[in-house]
């Protein structure tokens, strides 16, 4: 009987389809589950299901999306992942790993406390404290605490711009996540780690200070030097992830910083730069465990 592996997402897009193909090629039975239709039974069966189809009988569950929603929706989805793990389903990435990376503050202090270079950062909900930090650091990037693909990032290189941005965010009750801007030649590196190996890496060149593929950055394959490769693997292991997209920034000061770690990373752009089948690498790793 084929091994049943679930894929949890909000829609069957590029990454879900790539994973499904990789699973079928390895004799597995992929089952797509819509995350917004999860139902958990207490004293009923199946314990976790989507419209009557059990989730808790999967050998493993690949988490491909935790979409935005209300606080209650997010908490329930994460609780469901924790329960699946307690029921013996291997969740990739784990609920704890996702929680560590979806929150930039959590990620940043774990990296810094472990001695991994990350930009100087202030997190606060107090306007005056935030403005003082912007004034002190001079050139900053103000980011949403949650989010990816460069969405919502604002660079403020003067106090007036910082004031306007912070006031607007204050009205919406946002947390201020303020990071010192590091000159970086308008480029950074995405390393894709699976297990204890970097399976592919690419250099991203932006037309401006943002270097996200979704923002039009040019991509080219790159072979990481041993130090960068070790750094990407160490950061992934530190956050308890099976696979991750690790963003490295070789700054103009000669140091390499870890900017972000994505526990539900996309690889559509990266796939165009490598002959390795990235979805296949993930599934091969899953089946070895």
N, C-alpha and C positions, 0 to 999 in steps of 0.2 A: 504494500500500500504506500503511495507516495507520501513523503513528508509534507505536512500541512504547515505553511508559513503565512502568517497574516501580514498585511500592509495596512497601516492606519494612516489615513490622510483625509483631506476634504474633497479631493477630486482625483480622477485617474489621469494625471498629466504626464509629462515627459519622464520624470524620475520613477513614478509608479510603474509605468509601462516598461521602462528599462529593467527594473527589478523583477517584474513578472517574467520577462523574457529570460533573464539570467536564471531564475528559479526553474522554469520549465526545461531549460537546456541541461539542468543538473538533476532532472527527474523529480523535482518538487512540485507541490500543488499550491500555487499562490492564491490567496483569498483576500480580496479587497474589502476593507471595512471603512465606512464613512464615520469619521470621528464624532460628528454632530448627532449621530443616531445610536451612540453607545447607550446601553442600559445595564445597570447592575442590580442583581437580585441579592437580597439578604433573606435566607431561608427558602430560596427558590433555585431553579436550575434552568438553563446554564447560569452560572454566577455572573459572567460578563457575556453580553451578546449584542448583536446588531440585528434587530427585527427577526429574532428567533434563531439566527445563525450563531452558534457558539464561537466565542473568541478564546475561551480558556482551554480549549483542546488543541491549540496551535503549539507546535514545538517552539516557535519563536514568533515575535511580532516586531516588524520594522516600523518605526514611527517616522512618518514622512512630513507630517504637518501638525502643529499645534496652533490653529488659527486664532486670531484675536476674538475676544468675546467678553462677556461680563465676568466679574470676579468669581461668581458662582460657577459659571461654565468652565473657566480655567481650572479652578480648584477641583471640580468633579472629574475633569479629564485626567488631571495628574493623579488624583486618588485612584482612578480606575487603573492606571498604569502600575501604581504601587500594589494594588490588589492582585493584578495579574502576576506580578513577580512573586507574591506570597503564595499564589496557587501553582507556582512552578513553571510559568511561561517565561522564557528568556526575552526580555524587552530590550531592543537595540534602537537608539541608546537608552540606557536605564533612566527611570524616572528621576533619580537623584542626579544623574549626569546632566539631564536636560535642565533641571532646576538650577544647577550651578552655572550654566552657560546662557540661559535665556535672560538672566538678570546681569547686566553689565557690571554692577557693583560687586556682586558675588564673585564673578569671574576675575575682576581686577584685583580684589584683595587676596584671593587665593594665589594668583600669580605673584603678586608683590611679596606676600608673606613667605613664598617659597624661593625668593631671590631671583625670579625671572623678570627681566626688564620689561616694564610697561610704562606708558607716559604718565607724568604727574597728573593726578586727577582729584577733583573735589566732587563729592556727592552731597547734596543738601536740598531741603525744601525751603530754606530761609533766603529771601531775596537779597538782603544786605550782605550776608555771608558770601553768596554767589557772586555778587557784583564786586566785592572786595577781591575775591580770587581772580576774577577776570582782569581786574586792574593790575594785580600783582604779576600774573603770568603774561599779560600783554597781548598775546596772540593765542586764541583758544578755539576749540571746536566744542560746540554745545550739542549734546546728543540725547535722543530719547533713551530712557533707561532700558526699555524693551524695543526691539526692532532690528532690522538687518538690511542688507543691500544698499546701504548709504541713504536710506530714506529718513528725512527729517533732520539731517545733520546741517548745522549752521556754523560757519566760521565767522568769528568776531575778532577783528584785529584792532579795534578801537573801543573805548569805553561807551561811546554813544550807541554803537551798534549792539554791544552787549546789553546795555540798559533796555533797549527796545525789545530785544529778543526775550530777555528774562521777564520783563513785565507781561509780554504776551503769553509766555508759558505759565506764569504765575496765575493768570486769570483762568487757565484750564487745569489748575491744580497739578501740574507736572512736577516731578522731581527733577532738579537740575543736576545733570551729569556733565561736568565741565573738564575737558582734557586739554592739557597744554599742546599747542600745535608744534609738530616737529617737522622742519624742512626735510623733504625726502625725495627730491628729484622727480616728484609727481609719479612715483611708481612704488609698488609694493609686491609682495609675493604671497600667493596662496599655495600652501602645502596641504595635500590630501593624505591624511594618515589613516591607515586601516591596521588595527592591531598594533604591532610594534614596527611598522614599516611605512615609509612615505611611498605611496604607489605612483604618485604623479605630482608635479609642481609646475606652476606657471608664473611668469612675470607679467604684471598688469601695469600698463602705462596709460595714465589719464591725460585728458586734455587740460584738466585743471587739477585742483588738489585732491579731488575724489578719484579713486582708482577702481571702483566697482565695475564688473562686467556689465551689470544691468544699467550702468550709467554711460556705457559706450567706450570703456577702456579697451585699448589694444592688448591682445594676449599673445604671448610667445612661450614655448616650452623652456624650462630651465632645469638644470641638474644642480641640486643643492649641494653645497659643500658639507663636509661631515658635521661641522659645528651647527649649522642651520638645521640639518636633518635631525640631529640629536635634540635640538631645542624644540622643534615641532612635536617630536615623539614624547619628550618629557612633559610638555604642556598638556598633551592629550591624556597621558597617563595620570597626571596630577588631578585632572577634573573627572577621572573615572569613566572615560569614554571608550567605546569599542572602535569608533571611527569619528573623524572630525575634519573640518576645514579650518586650518590654522593660518591666520593672516600675520605675516612677518613683515616688518618694516626696517630695511637697512637705511638708517637716517644719515643725514649729511655730517653728523658728528662722529661717524664711524662705528656707532653701536647698532645692534639689531634688537628691535623691540617686538614683543608679541602684542599686537593691537586688538585682536579679537579671536575667539574660538567659537565655531559654530557646530553645535551638536546635531543639527539637522541640515547639513550642508548640501547645497546644490552642486552639480558638477557638469552642467550642460556646456558651459564655456570651456572648462578644463578638458572635457572629453575631446574637443576639437584640436587639442594640442598634443594628444598622446595616443599611442597605439594600444595601450592597455584598456581593456573593457572595465571601467570603474565599477559598474554595477556587479559585474562578474567577480571582481576582487572582493567586494563586500560579502557577497553570498558564499564564495569559497571560504572566507574567514568564518562566517557564521556556521557553516556546516562542519568545520574542523573542530569547533568548540563543543 
